[in-house]
Amino acid sequence: MKARVHIMLKNGVLDPQGDAVRHALGTLGFDGVEGVRQGKVIELDLAETDATKAQASVTEMCEKLLANTVIESYTVEIV
């Protein structure tokens, strides 16, 4: 079983990497990009076969290590 975790900065948290990408796109001629938010995706290969248990386990991983829940939000997708 696989899990995919999408992690993004929460709204209101400054995203300097996103701003740098937005600026670079503008210099390359891609006008009209008003904002960029950059995040990360983590894929996990799990031995668990029960989707409910896998969801709970990955959520716990996010809370303890994978995401900084003070400034980041995350979603877990079991695939």
N, CA, C and O of each residue as an XYZ file, in Angstrom:
316
protein
N       0.850     -1.165      0.000
C       0.000      0.000      0.000
C       0.899      1.232      0.000
O       1.964      1.247      0.618
N       0.445      2.261     -0.706
C       1.207      3.502     -0.759
C       0.404      4.620     -0.110
O      -0.827      4.619     -0.122
N       1.130      5.563      0.450
C       0.521      6.772      0.983
C       1.238      7.953      0.355
O       2.456      7.938      0.174
N       0.472      8.962      0.031
C       1.029     10.194     -0.513
C       0.624     11.329      0.420
O      -0.560     11.531      0.689
N       1.607     12.061      0.905
C       1.374     13.169      1.824
C       1.709     14.468      1.095
O       2.820     14.638      0.593
N       0.742     15.378      1.040
C       0.938     16.700      0.441
C       1.063     17.704      1.586
O       0.168     17.818      2.423
N       2.173     18.425      1.613
C       2.443     19.375      2.688
C       2.609     20.768      2.084
O       3.391     20.971      1.155
N       1.857     21.721      2.632
C       1.920     23.106      2.164
C       2.013     24.034      3.365
O       1.549     23.708      4.458
N       2.620     25.197      3.146
C       2.602     26.213      4.193
C       1.165     26.684      4.387
O       0.400     26.785      3.428
N       0.810     26.967      5.619
C      -0.528     27.476      5.910
C      -0.692     28.873      5.315
O       0.279     29.604      5.117
N      -1.948     29.221      5.037
C      -2.241     30.569      4.559
C      -1.763     31.573      5.600
O      -1.943     31.362      6.799
N      -1.159     32.656      5.146
C      -0.653     33.671      6.053
C       0.811     33.499      6.397
O       1.436     34.421      6.922
N       1.373     32.324      6.108
C       2.797     32.094      6.360
C       3.556     32.510      5.101
O       3.229     32.066      4.001
N       4.561     33.354      5.260
C       5.340     33.813      4.119
C       6.031     32.636      3.434
O       6.526     31.720      4.089
N       6.053     32.681      2.095
C       6.647     31.613      1.299
C       7.724     32.208      0.391
O       7.449     32.499     -0.773
N       8.956     32.395      0.905
C      10.006     33.016      0.097
C      10.366     32.203     -1.146
O      10.706     32.781     -2.179
N      10.295     30.872     -1.064
C      10.589     30.060     -2.244
C       9.529     30.285     -3.314
O       9.852     30.408     -4.496
N       8.281     30.338     -2.907
C       7.204     30.610     -3.847
C       7.378     31.968     -4.507
O       7.178     32.106     -5.714
N       7.751     32.978     -3.715
C       7.978     34.316     -4.266
C       9.136     34.315     -5.269
O       9.067     34.986     -6.299
N      10.193     33.565     -4.971
C      11.333     33.480     -5.887
C      10.912     32.828     -7.205
O      11.330     33.272     -8.275
N      10.095     31.787     -7.136
C       9.610     31.119     -8.348
C       8.724     32.073     -9.149
O       8.853     32.160    -10.370
N       7.829     32.785     -8.470
C       6.950     33.745     -9.150
C       7.777     34.802     -9.869
O       7.499     35.137    -11.021
N       8.796     35.328     -9.188
C       9.659     36.338     -9.788
C      10.394     35.764    -10.996
O      10.455     36.412    -12.041
N      10.948     34.568    -10.872
C      11.684     33.942    -11.975
C      10.768     33.693    -13.175
O      11.187     33.873    -14.318
N       9.541     33.287    -12.931
C       8.599     33.086    -14.030
C       8.340     34.393    -14.765
O       8.250     34.417    -15.992
N       8.221     35.484    -14.004
C       8.027     36.789    -14.620
C       9.194     37.193    -15.497
O       8.995     37.733    -16.586
N      10.420     36.936    -15.034
C      11.590     37.298    -15.829
C      11.729     36.430    -17.077
O      12.396     36.818    -18.036
N      11.103     35.263    -17.064
C      11.115     34.386    -18.240
C       9.967     34.702    -19.204
O       9.793     34.025    -20.217
N       9.202     35.720    -18.880
C       8.130     36.132    -19.777
C       6.765     35.562    -19.456
O       5.819     35.759    -20.218
N       6.648     34.867    -18.356
C       5.351     34.309    -17.955
C       4.626     35.322    -17.074
O       4.583     35.194    -15.850
N       4.062     36.322    -17.724
C       3.325     37.355    -17.002
C       1.973     36.792    -16.572
O       1.484     35.828    -17.160
N       1.387     37.376    -15.577
C       0.066     36.955    -15.141
C       0.077     35.954    -14.007
O      -0.984     35.588    -13.501
N       1.253     35.501    -13.593
C       1.323     34.625    -12.420
C       1.371     35.541    -11.210
O       2.380     36.199    -10.956
N       0.291     35.579    -10.477
C       0.180     36.525     -9.362
C       0.684     35.974     -8.040
O       0.994     36.740     -7.127
N       0.770     34.669     -7.928
C       1.253     34.084     -6.684
C       1.650     32.634     -6.873
O       1.066     31.920     -7.688
N       2.643     32.206     -6.119
C       3.100     30.813     -6.141
C       3.278     30.372     -4.702
O       3.889     31.079     -3.900
N       2.751     29.218     -4.379
C       2.989     28.584     -3.081
C       3.701     27.274     -3.368
O       3.235     26.478     -4.183
N       4.812     27.048     -2.713
C       5.583     25.830     -2.935
C       5.393     24.896     -1.760
O       5.397     25.323     -0.605
N       5.227     23.626     -2.057
C       5.064     22.624     -1.014
C       5.925     21.410     -1.306
O       6.881     21.478     -2.078
N       5.571     20.305     -0.681
C       6.312     19.068     -0.932
C       5.347     17.892     -0.898
O       4.283     17.942     -0.282
N       5.758     16.841     -1.579
C       4.992     15.591     -1.607
C       5.920     14.493     -1.115
O       7.059     14.380     -1.568
N       5.431     13.692     -0.191
C       6.197     12.558      0.330
C       5.402     11.297      0.027
O       4.228     11.202      0.385
N       6.033     10.327     -0.630
C       5.389      9.042     -0.895
C       5.979      7.992      0.031
O       7.197      7.897      0.186
N       5.120      7.221      0.633
C       5.536      6.173      1.558
C       5.043      4.832      1.054
O       3.882      4.707      0.663
N       5.900      3.831      1.057
C       5.497      2.459      0.786
C       5.258      1.792      2.130
O       6.156      1.710      2.967
N       4.038      1.318      2.322
C       3.647      0.767      3.618
C       3.390     -0.733      3.535
O       2.900     -1.233      2.522
N       3.722     -1.441      4.602
C       3.424     -2.865      4.683
C       1.963     -3.102      5.068
O       1.417     -4.181      4.838
N       1.342     -2.087      5.653
C      -0.047     -2.187      6.113
C      -0.989     -2.478      4.940
O      -0.823     -1.929      3.851
N      -1.976     -3.345      5.172
C      -2.949     -3.671      4.120
C      -4.327     -3.098      4.407
O      -5.193     -3.117      3.532
N      -4.547     -2.591      5.604
C      -5.828     -1.988      5.969
C      -5.724     -0.469      5.776
O      -4.900      0.190      6.409
N      -6.566      0.071      4.898
C      -6.489      1.490      4.557
C      -6.745      2.391      5.760
O      -6.103      3.433      5.895
N      -7.666      2.010      6.631
C      -7.977      2.824      7.808
C      -6.784      2.887      8.751
O      -6.455      3.953      9.271
N      -6.136      1.748      8.973
C      -4.946      1.723      9.826
C      -3.790      2.492      9.186
O      -3.040      3.185      9.873
N      -3.655      2.364      7.874
C      -2.597      3.090      7.172
C      -2.813      4.595      7.295
O      -1.867      5.342      7.550
N      -4.051      5.039      7.116
C      -4.380      6.465      7.245
C      -4.009      6.972      8.637
O      -3.397      8.031      8.773
N      -4.378      6.221      9.661
C      -4.083      6.624     11.038
C      -2.578      6.660     11.295
O      -2.079      7.573     11.953
N      -1.864      5.676     10.779
C      -0.422      5.606     10.989
C       0.293      6.770     10.300
O       1.180      7.389     10.889
N      -0.086      7.066      9.065
C       0.566      8.149      8.333
C       0.208      9.506      8.958
O       1.046     10.406      9.005
N      -1.008      9.649      9.427
C      -1.386     10.879     10.118
C      -0.507     11.085     11.344
O      -0.053     12.200     11.605
N      -0.269     10.036     12.083
C       0.609     10.134     13.254
C       2.037     10.497     12.843
O       2.699     11.281     13.523
N       2.514      9.922     11.724
C       3.845     10.264     11.213
C       3.931     11.756     10.892
O       4.928     12.412     11.192
N       2.876     12.275     10.282
C       2.846     13.699      9.931
C       2.884     14.573     11.175
O       3.619     15.559     11.230
N       2.093     14.208     12.165
C       2.023     14.993     13.394
C       3.343     14.984     14.152
O       3.693     15.972     14.797
N       4.084     13.868     14.080
C       5.313     13.735     14.855
C       6.582     14.136     14.108
O       7.561     14.543     14.734
N       6.578     14.025     12.744
C       7.835     14.250     12.035
C       7.686     14.931     10.678
O       8.390     15.902     10.398
N       6.800     14.450      9.847
C       6.813     14.853      8.440
C       6.389     16.299      8.203
O       6.894     16.943      7.284
N       5.481     16.815      9.008
C       5.000     18.188      8.821
C       5.232     18.988     10.099
O       5.113     18.468     11.208
N       5.561     20.247      9.917
C       5.641     21.169     11.041
C       4.248     21.785     11.164
O       3.937     22.763     10.484
N       3.418     21.218     12.024
C       2.009     21.592     12.071
C       1.759     23.010     12.577
O       0.627     23.490     12.533
N       2.793     23.675     13.051
C       2.640     25.072     13.450
C       2.481     25.946     12.206
O       1.668     26.870     12.196
N       3.253     25.657     11.159
C       3.231     26.496      9.960
C       2.783     25.755      8.697
O       2.590     26.380      7.655
N       2.618     24.441      8.777
C       2.267     23.664      7.590
C       0.959     22.900      7.805
O       0.632     22.494      8.920
N       0.228     22.718      6.716
C      -0.928     21.833      6.726
C      -0.600     20.655      5.811
O       0.293     20.749      4.968
N      -1.309     19.568      5.977
C      -1.028     18.384      5.170
C      -2.310     17.633      4.878
O      -3.298     17.737      5.604
N      -2.266     16.873      3.795
C      -3.330     15.936      3.474
C      -2.692     14.590      3.217
O      -1.583     14.513      2.688
N      -3.385     13.531      3.587
C      -2.893     12.170      3.396
C      -3.797     11.478      2.389
O      -5.022     11.510      2.504
N      -3.181     10.865      1.421
C      -3.898     10.128      0.386
C      -3.386      8.688      0.397
O      -2.193      8.455      0.206
N      -4.258      7.742      0.615
C      -3.882      6.328      0.581
C      -4.210      5.809     -0.814
O      -5.351      5.885     -1.270
N      -3.191      5.282     -1.481
C      -3.381      4.806     -2.865
C      -2.972      3.358     -3.008
O      -3.065      2.795     -4.099
